[in-house]
Amino acid sequence: MHVLLVEDDEPVAESLRRGLKRYGFEVDWVTTGAAALAHSDPYDVVLLDLGLPDTDGLDVCRALRERGDVPIIVISARSDETDRVVGLELGADDYVSKPFGVREVIARIRAVMRRVRRRTADEGTAGGADRYGTRLTVDRKAARVHVDGAEIALAPKEYDLLSFLTEEPGALMSREQIMEAVWDANWFGPTKTLDVHVAALRRKFAGVVAIEAVRGVGFRLEIVGGAAPAVPSGPGGSGDPGGPAGPTS
């Protein structure tokens, strides 16, 4: 995911840039509003500080929104409600107050991008499915997954986990982010259930996706090639062609 960071505070920007890169984001950093508006590269999201040295960040927010619909997250030391309201009314998608943690910013980015994807899907044609590589398709409207045209039987949380991880192939997702997105925003229990579901996806999509465990952080899903995964025979086997397709209970 390509991020434009507009922040004149070097320690804040460097810390945020390093944190984002650790989680798989590509970050371009500029320190002024003029530099932000001069960038012509397509970005997936803009992180915009309001206290810029050359212009008010709210004016930059307005100009960016007039140019297109790139998601904008304001990051600012201004905690006044008026600034929040004005920023959102000018087109910002979210507002994060300083001081903040890198994981909070990443969580906000993920949430904004999920809203954008849902909106795009709603505006698209019905029945459309997202294709990953040449073999895997995920139909988020129908909640169905196919490999080489054959539907794969998944339990509800297996589907939810695969759907979430394939939103950004190659991005490192923390265990906390995954638990919040797939299970419950208020989940405070053990995350062993996540490991169980990851193991199930590895079995069912062997040779199609690789789910890498990053010690102390979380998981990264990559799309890979190779032969079709083996399908166990007999009832109850994962991927059993005789079993129910799509998310099941």
Secondary structure, DSSP 4 states (H G I P E B T S, - for coil): -EEEEE---HHHHHHHHHHHHHTT-EEEEESSHHHHHH--S--SEEEEESB-SSSBHHHHHHHHHHH----EEEEES---HHHHHHHHHTT-SEEEESS--HHHHHHHHHHHHHHHHHHHHHHS-TT--EEETTTEEEETTTTEEEETTEEPEE-HHHHHHHHHHTTSTT-EEEHHHHIIIII-TT--S--HHHHHHHHHHHHHTTTTEEEEEETTTEEEEEE--SSPPP---STT-TT-TTSPPEE--
